[in-house]
Amino acid sequence: MATSEPANGSLDPKPVPHNGGTLSAMPEVKYNWKDITEDFVSCTSDLKLGELLHDANFGLFEAMSAIEMMDPKMDAGMISHKTGHKVLDFEQSIEAGRVKIKDLELPELIGIIDTTLACMTTWLEGHSLAQTVFTNLYTHNPDLIEDRCLRAFTVAVLKIVDIIKDKVIRAGVFEEEDFQSLTYGFKLAHNITELRVSGMLKEVEEEYNRRIKNTRSRQGEERDAAKELEHEQCIAVQSRIKFCRMFYMALLSFNKKEVKSGVEEARKLLLQASDLLPALRKSIHLGIQPVEKEPTEGQSSDHAVIMGFEPLVNQRLLPPTFPRYSKILDSNAAVEYFEGLVARLKAVCDVIALNSFHVVLDFFSDFSKQCPCVLSRSILQLIFLPYANKKVYGIEMLPDVLRDCIRMFVCPPALAAKSPLYNNSHAKEMVDSLLLHSVRPMCTLVQIQGHNHARQRDKLGQVLEELATLQEEAEKVDANLHSLLSKAEPKRSYQACFGSWVMYHTLRVMIRHVLSGFELELYATHEYHYIFWYLADFLYAWFISTVTRADSMLQEHETSYLDTPPKGRSNKKKNKRKKTRPLEKELMQAQGLQTLCSAYYKAVVGFTLDGKLKRPNCEFDNEKVRFEHRFGNFANVLTPPLVQYEQFLEVTDTRKFDQPPTALDMYYAACKLFMQASAVLEKIPNPSTELSSIVRVAKTNMVVLKLLMGGHKRDSHHPPDFEFTTNKTFPIIKLK
């Protein structure tokens, strides 16, 4: 242990290499070290066993989180000292002959491209650029590369990294575990234009097309194995360069100011890129393969190490934290990742065909359930709201979109052209103010769907506070509009149109918040009874009531303000047949899910009465605390009010009945409810994949409970299994 002081006049210039490859003079400080080890040991000898010495700025917390310098297990910068070879940067590797910058053979090009793509996919999965893409030494200074193919590819990779980083940061739907944007000072080819990059790739592609034609088999010509192998290798390189160009141009197309035309262009380019991926997969074996190294302390042996790659070259750039090892995906896994990424990006393009805000919100929700990557989530956000939450698809202002959405939901008199409120300046001012205040919470709902599922649950709880404020304002607007309408049309009653719309979104968020707990495996089985009860008897009950009220308001207002009065009896019947109910499908789904949750509640109570499902010992558990914790976020919402634990106990207490239900009674009720739920959900036209899986779950559970009532495994005291493989939210019950 030593302390130091700078020696007088000890600043000597020393050239230090930078990431860009240039050398600049930086002063080096020389120290006069003084050994204080003996003094330190002498002072610590006065401490008794278990005593700790600390001051105001370095206590127990700092001591526990401190990094022990020079220890390879704690100091990431020490890993390089444990390897069996000297770590060289790009320029040093060229001088040492480890890296070729010209006259690369075809297998070397294929191997370098495949490994770089694997590093890029590893970066997209949440690892740092320093440990993934920039382990490729060629990316440190592409200007030194003389091989045209490798230089064009390397520059394109840097530009792709820059575009991805920009899109993810602009969308703002990532967390630290999703994406790391730090570039560690590396240059991302900003001096080369986008047009020049695509031109470089096109030139290389045409060069290899000529080589493919020259090595192609001709009729009557004998083919040797070497010529055939060269032909296959040229096709492999050409397909990789073309894929890189298509993917790069597709990402650029998403940046166009005319959003819809850019998305259509990107869709065509992605289709071409997806057609190239099978060729990439088939030709992986033609490239050079990673060399296996002996595992060392702090480094695994399965890190891809081929010519041009040095896993530890950037180790000193990492922060002084515990070593974090980044396992690079293999080439097959990388191609599979790109197949999924291209498919997700093509699916994202479908959003431009949707106009209704509610339909778009459902699209975001369905897309989120597929657990997409951070890039596809970000691009979806930027397609819908490309300019800082101001214009939808870069065309229409969001308040106008919300105005159309409310008009389609309940058709309030204030937004109906034939209503006396439509041209009322005071009514218009109140509605415009409400719509303006609705922009932030509605944008937040869209952005929440772009986060990963764990973060979504946290943010859903937070947005309820904003919706509660909006609900309060909507109720005031409804009250004022009621007084205005009662003066203009005394015989017509005004209903809470805007309040119902905000309530609809509030209840959707509350239901989604509770259901996400199943997906994230937050609930213990002994909690299921009050979770399903809260969903069935409270949240879905309120939701069904809100949608039913909105449906009746919509029909009434359309009849009053939109429909032309029929002249004859036959016309009246004809008009009735033509009318559709846009909320009917959602209402049927909510009724089916409410019945399903009631069935689960009855089944869980039956298992508890039968002794199959044990609850924790009261001495070590407090159900009230857990209940309040699960629904604590709902305390910010005034309507619907938070259900207190005492109210839950009072409603669900079976002792209030003259004849308390038995376990068999509960099984019978649950079986009947599962059957009813499947019958209701099966009537929904054009069911989604998730809805079909819920129907299968309901039917399976109905059969299980029928068997249980018939005596199957009734004597077993093993707790039932709740299996979430078929559906992530509603489990299949399995008896043991």
C-alpha positions in Angstrom: 0.0 0.0 0.0 1.4 3.4 -1.0 0.5 7.0 -1.3 2.0 9.3 -3.9 2.8 12.9 -4.7 3.6 14.3 -8.1 7.3 15.0 -8.6 8.3 18.5 -9.5 8.8 18.9 -13.3 7.8 15.3 -13.9 5.3 15.9 -16.8 6.7 14.2 -19.9 4.8 14.0 -23.1 4.0 10.5 -24.3 2.0 9.6 -27.4 -1.1 7.8 -26.6 -3.3 6.0 -29.3 -6.9 7.0 -29.6 -9.8 4.9 -30.9 -9.6 6.6 -34.3 -6.1 5.3 -34.7 -4.3 8.7 -34.5 -1.6 9.5 -32.1 -1.7 12.6 -29.9 0.7 13.7 -27.1 -0.7 13.5 -23.6 1.3 14.3 -20.4 2.3 11.5 -18.2 2.5 12.1 -14.5 5.3 10.5 -12.5 4.8 9.9 -8.8 7.1 9.5 -5.8 5.5 6.6 -4.0 5.7 6.2 -0.2 5.1 2.8 1.4 2.5 3.1 4.3 1.8 -0.6 4.7 3.5 -0.9 8.1 1.7 2.2 9.4 -1.6 0.9 8.2 -1.2 -2.5 9.8 -0.1 -0.8 13.0 -3.2 1.3 13.2 -5.6 -1.5 12.4 -4.1 -3.7 15.2 -5.8 -1.5 17.7 -9.2 -2.6 16.4 -11.0 -5.4 18.2 -12.6 -8.4 16.4 -15.7 -7.2 14.6 -14.9 -3.5 14.8 -15.1 -1.3 11.7 -13.6 2.2 11.3 -15.5 4.6 9.0 -15.9 8.3 8.5 -18.7 10.4 7.2 -17.9 9.8 3.5 -17.0 6.1 3.7 -19.4 3.9 5.7 -20.6 0.3 5.5 -22.6 0.9 2.3 -19.6 2.3 0.4 -17.4 -0.5 1.7 -19.8 -3.2 0.5 -20.2 -1.7 -2.9 -16.5 -0.8 -3.4 -14.4 -2.6 -6.0 -11.2 -4.2 -4.9 -8.6 -2.9 -7.5 -6.3 -5.4 -9.2 -8.5 -8.3 -8.3 -9.6 -10.1 -11.5 -12.8 -11.3 -9.8 -13.8 -7.7 -9.0 -11.9 -5.4 -11.4 -13.0 -5.8 -15.0 -9.7 -4.2 -16.2 -7.6 -7.0 -14.8 -9.1 -9.8 -17.0 -6.6 -9.1 -19.8 -3.7 -9.9 -17.5 -5.1 -13.5 -17.1 -5.1 -14.3 -20.8 -2.4 -16.2 -22.5 -1.7 -13.7 -25.3 -1.0 -10.0 -25.6 -4.0 -7.9 -26.5 -3.3 -5.7 -29.5 -5.3 -2.9 -31.0 -6.1 -2.6 -34.8 -2.9 -0.9 -35.9 -0.7 -3.1 -33.7 -2.5 -6.2 -35.0 -1.7 -5.1 -38.6 1.9 -4.6 -37.8 2.1 -8.0 -36.1 0.5 -9.7 -39.0 -2.5 -10.9 -37.0 -5.0 -9.0 -39.2 -5.2 -8.8 -43.0 -6.4 -5.6 -44.6 -6.2 -6.7 -48.2 -6.3 -9.8 -50.4 -8.7 -11.5 -48.0 -9.9 -15.0 -49.0 -13.6 -15.7 -49.5 -13.9 -18.0 -46.4 -12.3 -15.2 -44.3 -14.8 -12.6 -45.6 -17.7 -14.9 -44.9 -16.5 -15.7 -41.4 -15.8 -12.0 -40.5 -19.3 -11.0 -41.8 -21.1 -13.8 -39.9 -19.3 -13.1 -36.7 -19.9 -9.3 -37.0 -23.7 -10.0 -37.5 -23.6 -12.3 -34.5 -22.0 -9.5 -32.5 -24.7 -7.0 -33.6 -27.5 -9.3 -32.5 -25.8 -9.8 -29.1 -25.7 -6.0 -28.8 -29.4 -5.8 -29.6 -30.0 -8.2 -26.8 -28.7 -5.7 -24.2 -24.9 -6.0 -24.1 -22.5 -3.2 -24.6 -21.0 -2.2 -27.9 -17.5 -2.4 -26.5 -18.0 -6.2 -25.8 -19.8 -7.0 -29.0 -19.6 -5.0 -32.3 -16.4 -3.2 -31.4 -14.5 -6.4 -30.6 -14.3 -6.4 -34.4 -11.0 -4.5 -34.9 -11.9 -3.5 -38.4 -14.7 -1.2 -37.0 -12.1 0.8 -35.1 -10.7 2.5 -38.3 -12.3 1.4 -41.6 -10.1 3.9 -43.5 -7.1 1.5 -43.1 -9.0 -1.4 -44.8 -7.9 -1.9 -48.4 -10.3 -4.8 -49.3 -13.3 -3.2 -51.0 -15.8 -5.8 -49.8 -14.7 -5.7 -46.1 -14.4 -1.9 -46.1 -18.0 -1.4 -47.5 -19.4 -4.0 -45.1 -17.6 -2.5 -42.1 -18.8 1.1 -42.9 -22.3 -0.2 -43.4 -22.2 -1.9 -40.0 -21.2 1.3 -38.3 -24.0 3.2 -40.1 -26.5 0.6 -39.1 -25.4 0.8 -35.4 -25.7 4.6 -35.6 -29.3 4.4 -37.1 -30.4 1.8 -34.5 -29.0 3.8 -31.6 -30.7 6.9 -32.9 -34.1 5.2 -33.3 -34.0 3.5 -29.9 -33.0 6.7 -28.1 -35.6 8.8 -29.9 -38.4 6.3 -29.1 -37.5 6.2 -25.5 -39.0 2.8 -24.7 -35.9 1.0 -23.4 -34.3 0.4 -20.1 -30.8 -0.4 -19.1 -31.4 -4.1 -19.3 -32.9 -3.8 -22.9 -30.3 -1.6 -24.7 -26.9 0.1 -24.1 -26.3 3.1 -26.3 -22.8 4.1 -25.1 -20.4 4.2 -28.1 -17.2 4.6 -25.9 -15.9 7.3 -28.2 -15.8 5.1 -31.4 -16.6 6.9 -34.6 -19.7 5.7 -36.5 -18.6 6.8 -40.0 -20.4 10.1 -39.8 -18.1 11.5 -42.5 -19.6 9.1 -45.1 -23.0 9.9 -46.5 -25.9 7.4 -46.5 -26.0 7.5 -50.3 -22.3 6.7 -50.6 -22.6 3.7 -48.2 -25.4 2.2 -50.2 -23.4 2.9 -53.4 -20.3 1.1 -51.9 -22.4 -2.0 -51.1 -24.0 -1.9 -54.5 -20.6 -1.8 -56.2 -19.3 -4.8 -54.2 -22.5 -6.6 -54.9 -22.1 -6.1 -58.7 -18.5 -7.2 -58.5 -19.4 -10.5 -56.9 -22.3 -10.9 -59.4 -19.7 -10.8 -62.2 -17.5 -13.4 -60.3 -20.6 -15.6 -59.9 -21.2 -15.5 -63.6 -17.6 -16.3 -64.4 -17.5 -19.3 -62.0 -20.9 -20.6 -63.2 -21.0 -24.0 -64.8 -21.3 -24.0 -68.5 -22.9 -26.7 -70.7 -20.3 -29.3 -71.7 -17.7 -28.0 -69.4 -16.2 -30.3 -66.7 -16.4 -28.9 -63.2 -13.7 -29.3 -60.6 -14.4 -29.2 -56.9 -12.3 -26.0 -56.4 -14.2 -24.0 -59.0 -17.6 -25.2 -57.6 -16.5 -24.2 -54.1 -15.4 -20.8 -55.3 -18.8 -20.3 -57.0 -20.6 -21.2 -53.8 -18.4 -18.9 -51.7 -19.0 -16.0 -54.1 -22.8 -16.5 -53.8 -22.4 -16.6 -50.0 -20.5 -13.2 -49.9 -22.9 -11.6 -52.5 -26.0 -12.7 -50.5 -24.5 -11.3 -47.3 -23.6 -7.9 -48.8 -27.0 -7.7 -50.5 -28.8 -8.5 -47.2 -26.8 -5.9 -45.4 -27.7 -3.3 -48.1 -31.4 -4.2 -48.0 -31.5 -4.1 -44.2 -29.6 -0.8 -44.2 -31.9 0.8 -46.8 -35.0 -0.5 -44.9 -33.9 1.3 -41.7 -33.3 4.5 -43.7 -36.8 4.2 -45.2 -38.3 4.3 -41.7 -36.6 7.8 -41.3 -38.5 9.4 -44.2 -40.6 12.5 -43.6 -43.5 11.0 -45.5 -44.1 8.2 -43.0 -46.6 6.0 -44.8 -44.7 6.0 -48.1 -41.4 5.3 -46.2 -43.0 2.4 -44.4 -44.3 0.9 -47.7 -40.8 1.2 -49.2 -39.3 -0.4 -46.1 -41.8 -3.3 -46.3 -40.6 -4.1 -49.9 -36.9 -4.0 -48.8 -37.6 -6.2 -45.8 -39.3 -8.8 -48.1 -36.2 -8.9 -50.2 -34.0 -9.2 -47.1 -36.1 -12.0 -45.7 -35.6 -13.9 -49.0 -31.8 -13.8 -48.6 -31.7 -15.2 -45.0 -32.1 -18.9 -46.1 -29.0 -18.5 -48.3 -27.1 -17.1 -45.4 -28.0 -20.0 -43.1 -27.0 -22.6 -45.7 -23.6 -21.1 -46.4 -22.4 -20.5 -42.8 -20.1 -23.5 -43.0 -18.2 -21.9 -45.9 -16.7 -19.3 -43.7 -13.8 -19.6 -41.3 -14.9 -20.8 -37.9 -14.0 -19.5 -34.4 -10.9 -21.0 -32.9 -11.6 -22.6 -29.5 -9.4 -21.3 -26.7 -8.7 -22.7 -23.3 -11.0 -21.1 -20.7 -9.3 -18.6 -18.4 -10.3 -16.9 -15.2 -12.9 -14.2 -16.0 -13.2 -15.3 -19.7 -15.2 -18.2 -21.1 -13.8 -20.3 -24.0 -16.9 -19.9 -26.2 -16.3 -16.3 -27.2 -16.0 -16.1 -31.0 -12.3 -15.6 -31.8 -11.4 -15.4 -35.5 -9.1 -13.1 -37.5 -10.0 -9.5 -36.9 -11.7 -10.0 -33.5 -10.2 -9.4 -30.1 -12.7 -9.9 -27.2 -10.5 -8.0 -24.6 -9.4 -5.1 -26.8 -11.9 -2.7 -25.1 -11.7 -4.1 -21.6 -10.1 -0.9 -20.3 -13.0 1.2 -21.7 -15.5 -0.5 -19.4 -16.4 1.1 -16.1 -14.6 -0.2 -13.0 -17.3 -2.7 -12.1 -17.6 -6.4 -11.6 -16.6 -8.2 -14.8 -19.6 -8.8 -17.0 -19.1 -11.5 -19.6 -21.0 -11.1 -22.9 -21.5 -14.4 -24.7 -21.6 -13.8 -28.4 -24.4 -15.7 -30.3 -23.2 -18.3 -32.8 -23.9 -17.6 -36.5 -26.9 -19.9 -36.7 -28.5 -18.1 -33.8 -27.7 -14.8 -35.3 -29.4 -15.7 -38.6 -32.4 -16.9 -36.6 -32.5 -13.6 -34.7 -32.5 -11.7 -38.0 -35.3 -13.8 -39.3 -37.4 -12.9 -36.3 -36.3 -9.2 -36.5 -37.2 -8.9 -40.1 -40.6 -10.7 -39.5 -41.3 -8.3 -36.6 -40.4 -5.2 -38.7 -42.7 -6.4 -41.5 -45.5 -6.8 -38.9 -44.8 -3.3 -37.6 -45.5 -1.9 -41.1 -49.2 -3.0 -40.8 -49.9 -0.2 -38.3 -50.2 2.4 -41.1 -53.4 0.8 -42.3 -55.1 1.6 -39.0 -56.9 4.9 -38.4 -58.9 4.6 -35.1 -56.9 5.3 -31.9 -58.5 2.4 -30.1 -57.6 0.0 -32.9 -54.0 1.2 -32.9 -53.9 0.8 -29.1 -55.0 -2.8 -29.5 -52.4 -3.4 -32.2 -49.7 -2.1 -29.9 -51.0 -4.3 -27.1 -51.1 -7.4 -29.3 -47.6 -6.7 -30.7 -46.3 -6.3 -27.2 -47.6 -9.7 -26.1 -45.1 -11.3 -28.6 -42.2 -10.0 -26.5 -40.6 -8.1 -29.4 -37.0 -6.8 -29.4 -36.2 -3.2 -28.5 -35.6 -2.2 -32.2 -39.0 -3.3 -33.5 -40.7 -1.8 -30.5 -38.9 1.5 -31.1 -39.7 1.6 -34.8 -43.4 1.0 -34.1 -43.4 4.0 -31.8 -41.7 6.2 -34.3 -44.1 5.2 -37.1 -47.1 6.1 -35.1 -45.8 9.3 -33.4 -42.6 10.3 -35.3 -42.4 13.9 -34.2 -42.3 14.1 -30.4 -46.0 13.0 -29.8 -47.4 15.8 -32.0 -48.6 14.2 -35.2 -49.9 10.7 -35.9 -48.0 9.2 -38.8 -46.5 12.7 -39.2 -49.8 14.0 -40.7 -52.6 14.5 -38.2 -52.5 16.2 -34.8 -53.2 13.9 -31.9 -56.0 15.9 -30.4 -57.9 15.6 -33.7 -57.3 11.8 -33.7 -58.6 11.6 -30.1 -61.7 13.7 -31.2 -62.5 11.2 -33.9 -61.9 8.3 -31.4 -64.4 9.7 -28.9 -66.9 10.4 -31.6 -66.7 6.7 -32.7 -66.9 5.6 -29.0 -69.9 7.5 -27.7 -70.7 10.2 -30.3 -71.1 13.0 -27.7 -73.5 15.8 -28.6 -70.6 18.3 -28.3 -69.0 16.6 -31.3 -72.2 15.9 -33.4 -72.8 18.4 -36.1 -76.6 18.4 -35.7 -76.4 19.1 -32.0 -76.9 22.6 -30.6 -73.7 22.2 -28.6 -71.6 21.7 -31.7 -71.3 25.4 -32.5 -71.4 26.6 -28.9 -68.1 28.4 -28.3 -68.1 27.7 -24.6 -68.7 24.0 -25.2 -66.0 23.9 -27.9 -63.5 25.5 -25.6 -64.1 23.0 -22.8 -63.8 20.0 -25.2 -60.7 21.4 -26.9 -59.1 21.8 -23.4 -60.0 18.3 -22.4 -58.6 16.8 -25.6 -55.4 18.8 -25.2 -55.0 17.5 -21.6 -55.7 13.9 -22.9 -52.7 13.9 -25.2 -50.1 13.2 -22.5 -51.9 10.2 -20.8 -52.9 8.7 -24.1 -49.4 9.0 -25.5 -48.1 7.4 -22.3 -50.5 4.5 -22.9 -49.0 4.0 -26.3 -45.4 4.3 -25.0 -46.0 1.9 -22.2 -46.8 -0.8 -24.7 -43.3 -0.3 -26.1 -41.5 -1.2 -22.9 -40.6 -4.7 -21.8 -43.3 -6.5 -19.7 -41.7 -6.0 -16.3 -41.4 -2.3 -16.9 -44.9 -2.1 -18.3 -46.5 -3.2 -15.1 -44.6 -0.5 -13.1 -45.6 2.2 -15.6 -49.3 1.1 -15.8 -49.5 1.7 -12.1 -48.0 5.2 -12.5 -50.2 6.3 -15.4 -53.3 5.7 -13.3 -52.6 8.9 -11.5 -52.7 10.9 -14.7 -55.9 9.1 -15.8 -57.5 9.9 -12.4 -56.8 13.6 -13.0 -58.1 13.4 -16.5 -61.2 11.6 -15.2 -61.9 14.5 -12.8 -61.6 17.0 -15.6 -63.9 14.9 -17.9 -66.6 14.8 -15.2 -66.5 18.6 -14.8 -66.8 19.0 -18.6 -69.7 16.6 -18.7 -71.4 18.6 -15.9 -71.0 21.9 -17.7 -72.2 20.4 -21.0 -75.2 19.0 -19.3 -76.2 22.4 -18.1 -75.7 23.9 -21.6 -77.7 21.1 -23.3 -80.6 21.3 -20.7 -81.0 25.0 -21.7 -80.9 24.3 -25.5 -82.9 21.0 -25.4 -84.8 20.8 -22.1 -86.4 17.4 -22.9 -83.1 15.7 -23.7 -80.8 14.4 -20.9 -77.0 14.6 -21.2 -75.0 11.5 -20.1 -71.4 11.4 -19.0 -69.9 10.9 -22.5 -66.3 12.1 -21.9 -66.2 10.6 -18.4 -67.2 7.2 -19.8 -64.4 7.4 -22.4 -61.7 8.1 -19.7 -63.2 5.4 -17.5 -62.9 2.9 -20.3 -59.2 3.5 -20.6 -58.7 3.6 -16.8 -60.4 0.2 -16.4 -58.4 -1.3 -19.3 -55.2 -0.2 -17.5 -56.3 -1.6 -14.2 -57.2 -5.0 -15.7 -54.0 -5.1 -17.7 -52.0 -4.3 -14.5 -53.6 -7.2 -12.6 -53.3 -9.7 -15.4 -49.6 -8.9 -16.0 -48.9 -10.3 -12.6 -49.7 -13.8 -14.0 -47.3 -13.3 -17.0 -44.5 -12.1 -14.7 -45.2 -15.0 -12.2 -45.7 -12.6 -9.3 -48.6 -14.3 -7.6 -48.5 -17.3 -5.3 -51.2 -19.9 -5.7 -52.7 -19.1 -2.3 -53.3 -15.5 -3.6 -55.3 -16.6 -6.6 -58.7 -16.4 -4.8 -58.6 -12.7 -4.2 -56.9 -11.9 -7.5 -59.6 -13.6 -9.6 -62.3 -12.3 -7.3 -61.1 -8.7 -7.8 -61.0 -9.2 -11.6 -64.4 -10.9 -11.9 -66.6 -9.2 -9.3 -65.1 -5.7 -9.5 -62.9 -4.7 -12.5 -64.6 -6.7 -15.2 -68.0 -5.8 -13.7 -67.2 -2.1 -13.9 -65.7 -2.5 -17.4 -68.8 -4.3 -18.7 -71.0 -1.6 -17.2 -68.9 1.1 -18.8 -68.9 -0.5 -22.2 -72.6 -1.2 -22.1 -73.4 2.4 -21.1 -71.1 3.6 -24.0 -72.8 1.3 -26.4 -76.3 2.5 -25.5 -75.1 6.2 -25.6 -73.6 5.6 -29.1 -76.8 4.2 -30.5 -79.0 6.9 -28.9 -76.7 9.8 -30.1 -76.4 8.3 -33.6 -80.2 8.0 -33.8 -80.6 11.6 -32.6 -77.8 13.4 -34.4 -76.6 11.3 -37.3 -79.5 9.3 -38.8 -82.0 10.9 -41.1 -85.6 10.3 -40.0 -87.2 7.4 -41.9 -90.1 8.2 -44.2 -91.8 4.8 -44.2 -92.1 1.7 -42.2 -90.1 -0.4 -44.6 -87.2 2.1 -44.5 -87.2 2.0 -40.7 -86.8 -1.8 -40.7 -84.1 -1.6 -43.3 -82.1 1.0 -41.3 -82.3 -1.2 -38.2 -80.8 -4.1 -40.0 -77.9 -2.1 -41.3 -76.9 -0.8 -37.8 -73.7 -2.3 -36.3 -72.5 -2.1 -32.8 -68.7 -1.4 -32.8 -68.4 -2.2 -29.1 -70.2 -5.6 -29.3 -67.1 -7.7 -29.8 -65.3 -6.1 -26.9 -68.4 -6.4 -24.7 -68.7 -10.2 -25.5 -65.0 -10.7 -24.8 -65.2 -8.9 -21.4 -68.3 -11.0 -20.4 -66.5 -14.2 -21.3 -63.4 -13.3 -19.4 -65.4 -12.2 -16.4 -67.1 -15.6 -16.3 -63.7 -17.3 -16.7 -62.3 -15.4 -13.7 -65.4 -16.3 -11.7 -64.8 -19.9 -12.6 -61.2 -19.8 -11.4 -62.3 -18.1 -8.1 -64.8 -20.9 -7.5 -62.3 -23.6 -8.3 -59.6 -22.1 -6.0 -62.0 -21.8 -3.1 -63.1 -25.4 -3.8 -59.5 -26.6 -3.6 -59.0 -24.7 -0.4 -62.1 -26.3 1.2 -61.0 -29.7 0.0 -57.6 -29.3 1.7 -55.8 -29.5 -1.7 -54.6 -25.9 -1.5 -52.9 -24.7 1.7 -52.7 -21.1 2.8 -49.6 -19.8 4.8 -49.6 -20.0 8.5 -51.2 -16.8 9.9 -48.2 -16.4 12.3 -45.8 -15.9 9.5 -48.1 -14.3 6.9 -50.5 -11.4 6.7 -53.0 -11.7 3.9 -54.2 -8.1 4.4 -50.8 -6.7 3.7 -50.5 -8.8 0.5 -54.0 -7.8 -0.6 -53.2 -4.1 -0.1 -49.9 -4.4 -1.9 -51.3 -6.1 -5.0 -54.0 -3.4 -5.5 -52.2 -0.4 -3.9 -51.7 1.4 -7.2 -55.5 1.7 -7.5 -55.7 4.0 -4.5 -55.0 7.0 -6.8 -58.2 6.3 -8.7 -61.4 7.7 -7.2 -63.7 5.9 -9.7 -63.9 2.9 -9.4 -63.0 3.1 -5.7 -60.4 0.8 -4.2 -61.9 -2.3 -2.5 -60.7 -2.6 1.1 -59.6 -5.9 2.5 -62.4 -5.9 5.1 -65.0 -5.5 2.3 -63.5 -8.4 0.4 -63.8 -10.6 3.5 -67.3 -9.6 4.1 -68.4 -10.3 0.5 -66.6 -13.6 0.2 -67.5 -15.0 3.7 -69.3 -18.3 3.2 -70.4 -18.5 6.8 -73.2 -16.0 6.2 -75.1 -18.6 4.2 -77.5 -20.9 6.1 -75.9 -23.9 4.4 -72.2 -23.0 3.6 -71.1 -24.4 0.2 -69.0 -27.5 0.1 -66.0 -28.2 -2.1 -68.2 -30.2 -4.4 -70.6 -27.3 -4.8 -67.7 -25.0 -5.7 -66.4 -27.6 -8.3 -69.8 -27.8 -9.8 -70.2 -24.0 -10.0 -66.7 -23.6 -11.5 -67.3 -26.3 -14.1 -70.5 -24.6 -15.2 -68.8 -21.2 -15.4 -65.9 -22.6 -17.5 -68.5 -24.1 -19.9 -70.3 -20.7 -20.1 -67.1 -18.8 -20.6 -66.0 -21.0 -23.5 -69.5 -20.8 -25.1 -69.4 -16.9 -24.9 -65.8 -16.6 -26.2 -66.5 -19.1 -29.1 -69.2 -16.8 -30.5 -66.7 -13.9 -31.1 -66.1 -13.7 -34.8 -62.5 -13.8 -36.2 -60.9 -14.7 -32.9 -57.2 -13.9 -32.3 -54.7 -16.6 -31.5 -54.7 -15.6 -27.8 -58.5 -15.8 -27.7 -58.5 -19.3 -29.2 -55.9 -20.4 -26.6 -58.2 -19.0 -23.8 -61.1 -21.1 -25.2 -58.9 -24.2 -25.1 -58.0 -23.5 -21.5 -61.6 -23.0 -20.5 -62.7 -26.3 -22.1 -59.8 -28.2 -20.6 -60.5 -26.9 -17.1 -64.2 -27.8 -17.5 -63.2 -31.4 -18.2 -60.7 -31.5 -15.3 -63.4 -30.3 -12.8 -65.9 -32.8 -14.2 -63.4 -35.6 -13.6 -62.8 -34.2 -10.1 -66.5 -34.2 -9.3 -66.7 -37.8 -10.5 -64.2 -38.8 -7.9 -60.9 -38.6 -9.9 -58.1 -37.9 -7.4 -60.5 -36.6 -4.8 -58.6 -38.3 -2.0 -55.3 -36.8 -3.1 -54.0 -34.0 -1.0 -51.4 -32.8 -3.5 -52.0 -29.2 -4.5 -53.1 -28.8 -8.1 -50.7 -27.4 -10.7 -51.6 -24.2 -12.6 -49.8 -24.5 -15.9 -49.4 -21.3 -18.1 -47.9 -22.9 -21.2 -51.1 -22.7 -23.3 -51.9 -19.1 -22.2 -49.6 -16.8 -20.2 -52.5 -15.3 -18.2 -55.1 -18.0 -17.7 -53.7 -21.4 -16.5 -54.7 -25.0 -17.2 -55.5 -26.7 -13.9 -53.8 -30.1 -13.5 -54.5 -32.6 -10.7 -51.9 -34.7 -9.0 
